Amino acid sequence: MESIITEAVRIATSVILESIITETVRIDASVILEGSITKAVRIGASVILESRSTEAVRIATSVIIESRITEAVRIGTYVITESIRTEAVRIGASVILESIMTEAITVTRDERGAVPSEILISRNSVSGI
């Protein structure tokens, strides 16, 4: 689906996209959203993206969010990223946060191979749980 203005896109009962301007939405093995302004992207009950400006959202085995301004990214109940400016947030086997205020934060498995149930990262105006 390619359109200049899209208010609501509902794919089955799992994907709800509400935005003012959306250029391209592709539903295949993954979800690709390219738009100038995106208010909310809800994939099932696990992914909620609230931002004023978002360039690309890809939902496959991982989540890649590239945007200039991102207010909140919630992946399930595990990862919450709140920042003024965020360039890339990747949620897969690891968490990588790259932004102007924070260079790189990587959260992976510990030396025993276990993933912590709660991880708190605080640096300047960027925090993740």
N, C-alpha and C positions, 0 to 999 in steps of 0.2 A: 504494500500500500504506500503510495507516494502522494502526499498532499501538502498544500501550503499551510492550511489551518485545519487542525483537528482538535475537537473538544473532548471527545471520549472515544477510546478504542477498547473494546471488550473482546478478548479471544477466549472462547469457551467460558469457563467460570474462574479461570486462574490468573488471567492477565487483565489488569485495568490500567489504562493510561489516560491521565487527564492532563492536557497541556494546552497552551495557547497556540504555539506554533510548533509543528512537527514536520520535518522534511521526509524522513524515511523510517518506516517501521517494517522490519523483516522478521517473520516468525518461521523458523526452520528448526534445526536441532538446537538453535540458540535464539536469543532475543536480542536484536540490535535496534537501538533507538538513537537516532540522530536528530537533534532538534535544537533550536535556539533557546527556547524557554520551556522548562518542564516543571510543573508544580508537584506532581506525585506520580510515582511508578510503583505499583503493587503487584508483585509476582507471588501468587498464592497468599499465604499468611506469613511468609518468611522474609521477604525483602520489601522494605519501604524506603524509598528515596524521596526526600523533600529538599528541593533546591530551587534557586532562582534561575540558574543558567547551567545547563548540562549538555555536553557535546555527544557523548556516547555511553550507552549502558548495554553491556553484553552479559546475558545470563546463560551459562552453559554449565560446565563442571566448575567454573569459577565465576566470580563477579568482578568486572572491570568497570570502574566509573572514572571517566576523565571529564573534569569540569573546571571552570574558573572559580565558581563560587558554589560551595556545598554547605548546607546548614546541618543536615543530619542524615546519616546513613545507618540503617538498622538492618542487620542480617540476623534473622531469628531473634533470639534473646541474648546472643553471645557478643556481638560486635556493635558498638555504638561509636561513631566518629562524629565529633562536632568541631568544626573549624570555620574560620572566615574564608580562607582560600585553600583549596586542595586540588592538586594536579592529578594524582592517580591514587586510587584505593583498590587493591586487589585482595579479594577474599577467596582463598582456595585452601590448599594445605597450609598456607601461611598468610599472614597479614602484612601487607606492605603499604605504608603511608608515606607519600612524597608530597610535600607542599612547600610553600615559600617559607613559612615559619618553622617547619620541621623538615630536615633533609631526608632522612630515611629511618623508619622504625619497622623492624622485621620481627614478627612473633612466630616462632615455629615450635617444634617439639623440643622438650628439654633433653638432657643427657641420657635419661632413662627411656626416651621415646614417648613420653606421655605428654598430652596436651593439657595445660592448666584449664580448670573450669572457669576461672575468672582471671582476667588480665587487665591491669589498670596502667595506662600510659598517659602521662601528663607532660606536656612541653609547650610552653607559651600558651597559645589559645587552642591547642589541639589536644583532645583527650579521647581515649578509646577504652572500652570495656569489653 
